[in-house]
Amino acid sequence: MKKIYTNYLANFHGLSREIWLLSLVTFINRAGAMVIPFLSLYLINVEGFSLPQVGWIMSCFGLGSLVGTFIGGKLTDTIGFYKVILASLFLGGVGFIMLQFINTFYGFCIGIFLLTLMTDAGRPAIFVAADTYSRPGNTTRSITLIRLAINLGFSVGPLVGGLIIANINYTSLFWIDGLSCMIASLGVFILLKPKKQKEKSIEKTIAIKEGLPPYLNKLFLVFFLIMVAYSLAFVQYFSVMPVYYEKVHLLSEDVIGWLLFINGATIVIFEMPLIGWLDRKKVSKTMATFWGIFFLGLSFLVLNLTSWSGVLIIAMFLMTLGEMIGFPFSNALALEMSPKGRKGSYMALYSMSFSFAHLIGHNGGMNMVNRFGYFNTWAVFTVFLLLLGGVTIWLYFLLKKANIENV
């Protein structure tokens, strides 16, 4: 047991002080993000919106994320990641507090759009900050530590959020979300000092053609489309799935919070050792993305095998395994493919893959369930992810053919 504990701690050795501080601030911010996992339930149970209406509101969530990450990437390349992170956290906090006072359909569409525009403007900046503050050779583990902080926050947030909903009310979550974002912005200002972006030498930069913008880099665009499709299925777990838990398996909000806690807790305990082991084995980043897609597909498949509620835990573990393997290595691959002077733009496009997924995924999932039911919806996502896995393997061979190493 002591050896396991020692090996676990060894995965964290060598990371810079700034990465630890950035992770701490990220945890504070994400721990307060209690509204998002319960947003679809709030819109249905409190505001009385229909599934298609909730789908359109979540599309506005995705549109705001899309615009926000685009603007954030541009600002990161011009004014620097530090100012972008500060502004995003503070203005996002204000947005969360104001959201509770909206109760019309169109008002929510506008409010959610503006909120996610402000919060997701900081996403490219966080990735660039991780690359800037990480020591040579530690970029993947630095990203993984920040992801660990995000997931630790997301594991605590839904758990506490579910208990608050069950014992107090939904609206108190908006205050907690808003104040936690503001506290995180204060933490960045006090604990982290601005630092100029580092630029890797041309020899160490993996790029198809030096200096190409991301939307002209054909292989990066294929990778981007894979991430859009991958994320489109993944976001179902944070909008359609909570409704499925409540309506089909009759779970209460506090039990749903515990189920979501499994995701975050598993990542906190196992992701860093898993990534450290895979990193030492020099696993292909592209094939790691494939395995992430594969396990996510399995998680949808098992939901249709039985009506036993225990299958929800199995599906959550499978989804989490796919998330732990797929997303850190896809993050690292996107950074490695970013040419000199264009990291903000490349990471913005990478982040926008999640934004497109929010834009299409929630609405598509809600409307598919409303029209075809949960069983058929999960079957479609299973087949969809199986085909996507084949496309990812095809990309792997394209990258090899282009003589690109470490992908």
N, C-alpha and C positions, 0 to 999 in steps of 0.2 A: 504493500500500500504506500509506504514511504517513497519507494522508487517511482511509482506512478505519479505521486504528488510532485516529486522533484522534476520528473520529465515534463509534467504539465507546466510548472513554473519556468522551465528552460525555454519554452516557446515564446516567453515574453522578454527574454534577455536581449539586450542590444537595441531596444527601441528608444528613441530619443525622448527627452523630457517633454518637449513640445507635443509629441504625439500622445503622450499620456494625458497632458492637460487638455488637448483638443478632444480626446475621448471622454474625459470627465465632463466637460461642458456639453458634449453631445449627449451624454447620458442624462444630464439634468433636463435638457430640452426634450428628449424622447420620452422620459419617464412621465412628463406632463401631457404627452400626446394621447390622452384618454378618449377624446371625442371621436377620432377617426375610425377605430374598430367598431364603434357603436353608432356611427353616423347613419347608416341605412336603417337600423332599428329605431333610432330617434326620429327620423323623417317619417317612418311608417306609424309607429306607436304613439308618438307625441303630436306630430304635425298632421298626421292623417293623410299623407300622400300615398298614391298608388305605386305599384312596382314600376310601371313605365315612367311615372313622374320622377321617382327616385333615380331611375336610370339616367334621365336627362340632367338631373342635378349633378350626378356623379360624372357625367360627360363634361359639365362646366368645371368640375374639379380637375378633370384631365386637361381641359383647354387652358385653364389657369396655370397648371403645372408645365404645359408645353411652352406657353409664352414666357413664364417665369424662368425656366431653365435656359431658354434662348437668350433672354436679356441678361441673366446672370452670367452666362458664358462670355458674352461680349464685354460686360463690365469687369469680369475677372481679368481679361486680357488688357483692359485699359486702365482701370483704377486699382487693380490688385484684389486678391481674394480676401484680405483682412477686412476691408471696408464693406465688401459685399456680405460677408458672414454677419458682421455686426448689424447692418441695416436689415437684413433678412430676418434675423432672430427678433429684433425689437418690433418691427412693423408686423411680423407674424403674430406676436403676442397681442398687439392691439386688435388685430383682425379676429382672433379667437374670442376675445371678450365681446366684441361688437356683434358677432354672429348670433349670439343667444337672443338678441332683440329683434331678429327677423322671423316672420312667420307666414310669409306668402311665397308661392311657388317661384315667381319671377324674382322676388327679392333674394331668395336662397340661391338661385342660379347666379345672380350677380355677386352676392356675398361670397359664395364658395369660390367663384372665379378669382376675385380679388385676393382672397385669403391664400389660395394655393400659389398665385402669382408671386406673392411676397415671400412665402415660406420656401418655395422650390427654387427661387432665384439663388439661394445659397448652396444648392446641391453641387453644381460644378466647382464652386469655390472650395467646398470641403474636400473634394477629390484632389484638387490642385494643392491645397494646403497639406494634405497627407503626403503627396509626392515631394513637396518642398521641405517639410520638416523631417522626413524619414532619412535614415542613413543609407549609404550605398548597399544595395542588396536586400534591403528590408522593406521595400515598397509594398509587396503583397501582404506581409505580416502586419505592416502599419495599417493598411486598409482593413485587414481582418480585425485588428484591435478596435478600430473605429466602428466597424460593423458589429462587433461584440458589444460595444457601448450602446449602440442603437438598439440592438436586440435585447440587451438587459433592461433598457428603458421601456421597450415595447412589452417585455414580459411583466414588468412591475406595473406599468400603466394600465393595461386592460384588466389585470387582476384587481387592482385598487379601484379602477373605474367601475367594474362590475359590482363591487361591494357598495360603492357610493350610490350607484343607480338603485340597487336593491334596498338600500337603507335610507337614502336621502332623496335625490332626484337627478335628472339629466343635466339641468342647467348649471349646477355647481361645477360640472366638468369643464365648461367653457372658461370659467374663472381660473381654474387650476391650470389648464392648458396655456392660457394667455400669460399668467404670471410666471409660469416656468420658462416660457420663451424669453421673457424679459430678464429673468435671473440668469439664463444662459448667456444672453448678450452682455450682461454685466460681467459674467465670468470670463468671457473672451477678452473684454477690454482690460480687466485687471490682470489675468493670468498669462495671456499670450501676447507676445510682442511681434509687431510686423516684421516680415522677412521677405526679401526679394525671391522671386521664383528662381529655382535652379534650372539650368538648361543642360541636358545631356549632350555629350559629344556626338557628332554625326555617326561615328563608328558604333556607338552603343544605342543609337535610336533606330527602332524598327519602323520603317515606313515604306510604302509601296513606291512612292516617288517623293523625294525630298521637297518639302514646302507646299504640297498640295493641300487645299482646304478639304475638310472631311467629306463634303458632299460631292467631290470629284474623285475621291479615292474609292474605286470600285469594290475592292475587297472589304474595305471598312464599311461600305454601304450594305454589303451582304451580311456582315456581322451585325450591323445596326438593325436590319430587318429581322434577323433571327432573335435579337434581344427584344424587339417590339412584340413578336409573336409569343416568345417565352414569357414575358411580363404580362401579356394580355391574359394568359391562363392563370398566372400567379396571383393577379389582383383579385380574382374571384374569391380567394380566401379572406378578403377584407371587406367585402360588400355583400355578395350573394350568399356566401357560406354562413355568416352569422344568422341571416334570415332562414336558411335551411336548417340550422341547428334549432332555432326556435319553433318554426312552423311544422317541420317534419319530425324531429326528435324531441320536441317539447322541452327544450332546455331553457332555464331562466338566465337572465343577464349575468348573474354572479357565477353560474356554472360555465357559461360561455367565456367569461373572463379567465377562469381556471384552465379551460381548454386552450385558449390563446397563450396562456402562461407557459404551457408545455413547449410551444414553439420557441419562445425567447429563452427559457431556461435551458433547453437542450442545446441551443446555439452557444449560450454563455459557457456551458460546461465542456462541450465537445468540439466546437468549431476551431478554436485556436490549435489544439493538438492535432486535429485532423488536417488542417491546412499546413501546419508545420511538417507533418509526416509526408503529405503529398508533395510539398515543396522540396523536401530532401530527396524524394524519389524522382524529382524533375518531371512530374506529370505534365503532359501537354495542356496548355490553357484552353485550347479549343475543345479537346476531348473532355476536359473537366466540365466545360459548359454542356456538352452532350449528356454527360451523366446527370447533371442537374435537371435537364429536360426530361430524361428517362424516369427519374424518381418522382418528379412532379406528375408525370403521366400515370405512374402506378398509383399515386394517391387518389386520383379521380377514379381509376378503375375499381379499386377496392370498395369505394362507396356504393357501387351498384351490385356488389356480391351478396350483401346481407342487409337486413333491416335492424340488426343488432346495433345498439348505440355505441358499443365498445369499438366498432370499426372506425368511429370518428377519431379516436386516439391513434389507431394504426395509420390512418390517412394523414393525420397531422405529423406523425413521426416521418413518414415517407416524404411529405412535402418539405419538412425541415431539413432532411438529409439532402434533398436536391438543392435547397437554398444554400446550405452550408458549402456544398461543393461548387455549384454553378456560379453564384454571384461574385465571390471574391476573385476567382480566376478571370471572370469576364471583365471585372474592374481593372485588374492588372493588365490584361491583354489590351484593353482600350488605351491605357496609359502608355504602354510600350509602342503602340502603333501611332502615337501622337508625335508629329514632326516638331522640330525645334521652333519655338515661338507660337505654336498653335494649340497648346495643351488645353487652354480654356475652351476653344471652339470644339475640339474633339470631344472633351468631356461633357460639354454642353449637349452635343448631338447624342452621345452615349446616354446621358441622363434623360434626354428627350424621348428615348425609347420607352422609358417608364411613363412619361407623360402621355405619349400616344396610346399606351396600354390603358392608362386611366381614362383617356378620352373615349376609347372604343370599348374597352373590356367591361366596365361596370354596366354601361347602357346595354351592350350586347348580351351580357349574362342575365341581367334582369328581364329583358324582353324575351330571351330564349326560354327562361324558366316560366314566364307568364304565358307563353304560347305552347311550349312543348313539354313542360314539366321538368323536374330535377333529374330524373333517371336519364332521359334523352340528352339533356344538357351535359351531364357528366360523361356520357358515352361519346358525344361529339368532341369534347375536350381531350379525351383519351386518344382517339384516333388522330386528332389534330397534332398532339404532342409527339405521337409516334412518327408522323410524317416530318415534323420539324426536326426530330432527332436525325433523320436521314439527310436533311439539308445541312445540318451542322457537320456531319461526317464529310459531306461533299466539300464544305468550306475548308475543313482540315486538309484535305488533299490538294485543294487549290493553293493554300498557303505553302504547303510543302513544295508544290510544283514551282512556286514563285521564289523558292530558296530562302524563305523567311524562317529564321531559327527561333527556338524557344516559344512556339505557338501551340 
